[in-house]
């Protein structure tokens, strides 16, 4: 068998980690036909299929799983050597949910930025960001779900508490009804939500009230900061993370409508791509964030 080039192995590993010819092509800066051709060349050289084609993406065969196990560590180590030769002022590419990244993470990173850290950010949903991380388009991701992606390591970063809140006028109106604040009284109130399927509200209702919410959203704003503004203005009730509405609660511009013994908690993670954490700038940002969150009493 003729020698197999490192380029073929890198292409194979990108397809294996992303589960997609298209995503691997984007990661490698190649055309989709070029990636397909390289995979076929490798399959021909090894005389065995490496991927089963699916309606969306590809699935690795047992031969591919074994090959990935054998080459991934060495290729990542080689990439680390190459990355170590990059200029020390390389940018760190960080992804996360828009509200949390802007309201919490950016202020935390201010000392590193003043000290020379170059930062590029991508805002979005956890699944998309983790796919970008595995594909090499991001270095670090603050994720609201535990990553289960090949080539990605994650540490628990924070616990966020969710609160049922309203403007004081709506809170007073609910309490004046005299029957207590519960699913039945809340069903008659306008609801402000992040999305039509009420992901945050639905989780709160199940945890605190033991049932799904009976009402539909009157206002949908796909940014929690917009939800906060609407609730503050008296447009309805909603469920928001404590980090986002804490200052309003302290100022009295919002009130909590319930005080459950076990409020809903969501754990966030800091995920890093294998190989990227060996780069000095990425390692420094990751270590700094882990320490900063451990020291923050809010989390």
Secondary structure, 3 states (H helix, E strand, C coil): CCCCCHHHHHHHHHHHHHCCHHHHHHHHCCCHHHHHHHHHHHHHHHCCCCEEECCCCEEECHHHHHHHHHHHHHHHHHHHHHHCCCCCCCEEEEEECHHHHHHHHHHHHHHHHHCCCEEEEEECCHHHHHHHHHCCCCCEEEECCCCCCCCEEEEEEEEEEEEEEECHHHHHHHHHCCCCCCHHHHCCCCEEECCCCCHHHHHHHHHHHCCCCCCCCCEECCCHHHHHHHHHCCCCEEEEEHHHHHHHHHHCCCEECCCCCCCCEEEEEEEEECCHHHCHHHHHHHHHHHHHHHHCCCC
